[in-house]
Amino acid sequence: MTGHFFNKLASFSGKYLTNIHFPDVMWTDVVEIIIISVLIYNVLVWIKNTKAWALMKGIVVILGFVILAALFNMSTILWITRNLFSVAVTALIVVFQPELRKALESLGRRNVFSNIFQFEASKIADELFSDETCDAIIHASYAMGRAKTGALIVIENNDSLIEYERTGIAIDSIISSQLLINIFEHNTPLHDGAIVVRGNRIVAATCYLPLSDNRELSKELGTRHRAAVGISEVTDSLTVVVSEETGKVSVAMGGELYRNLDAAELKEKLELLQNKVYEEKKLRFWKGWSKNEKNSDK
């Protein structure tokens, strides 16, 4: 009985398994699979985190009706679908234009190669602005907070803010706490809108910023905070917000809003942007890590 079973198994193996062809897998194929997987994952995350998610669900519903029409040979619906396909592709590009722009801007800001290979030597990096500027912003922010004076201070990083600077009034002045307080004082010509800081200078005031359409933001937040998050979504800037209602100080960066910071926490955020960090530089392969004790959010 056992011998008969093994004879059957050997016959099956010889008949079927010998004809199975296993393709040769090269290292380039593995890399290609990894790249495609990463791209698909990032596209899905992007769709999930934007308004594209709701739109995609609507598209899936329409595709479901089209598949049913194809299965039951509904010629009229199929004819309409074929004729509207080219128009639909153009319409999708128009509908997704804001999300596509944000995605491409985010991709352009990422330094892909530096994340994979980081060759660094021990040094102190160049400062984006001075300690005096950092202290002036902190002092002015909490002085305005105590007086319930609203403020919006956008600090330029790598991405240019000229587009938003042009919406305001040029100033080009050295930063001081007294000047910041005076600009945002109630009933003064420059208090409305945001100021743009580049290096150690205020370059413009009364600037208009894009408002965030992030639905996860608290309903109690006003236009000032939404503008701060909005500019942080499309640039790598850091924005200090002083609430006119509560006097609390918040920071927007990377599309996130860090609320109700004290002076030490605000200084931590500014120093992170300031880029004055003494790092132990090492060769990093595939995945880098940084010994920066100030890079942790509370």
Secondary structure by P-SEA (a helix, b strand, c coil): caaaaaaaaaaaaaccccccccccccaaaaaaaaaaaaaaaaaaaaaaacaaaaaaaaaaaaaaaaaaaaaacaaaaaaaaaaaaaaaaaaaaaaaaaaaaaaaaaaaacccccccbbbbccccccccccaaaaaaaaaaaaaaaaacccbbbbbbccccaaaaaaabbbbbccccaaaaaaaaccccccccbbbbbccccccccbbbbbbbccccccccccaaaaaaaaaaaaccbbbbbbbccccbbbbbccccccccccaaaaaaaaaaaaccccccccccccbbbbcccccccc
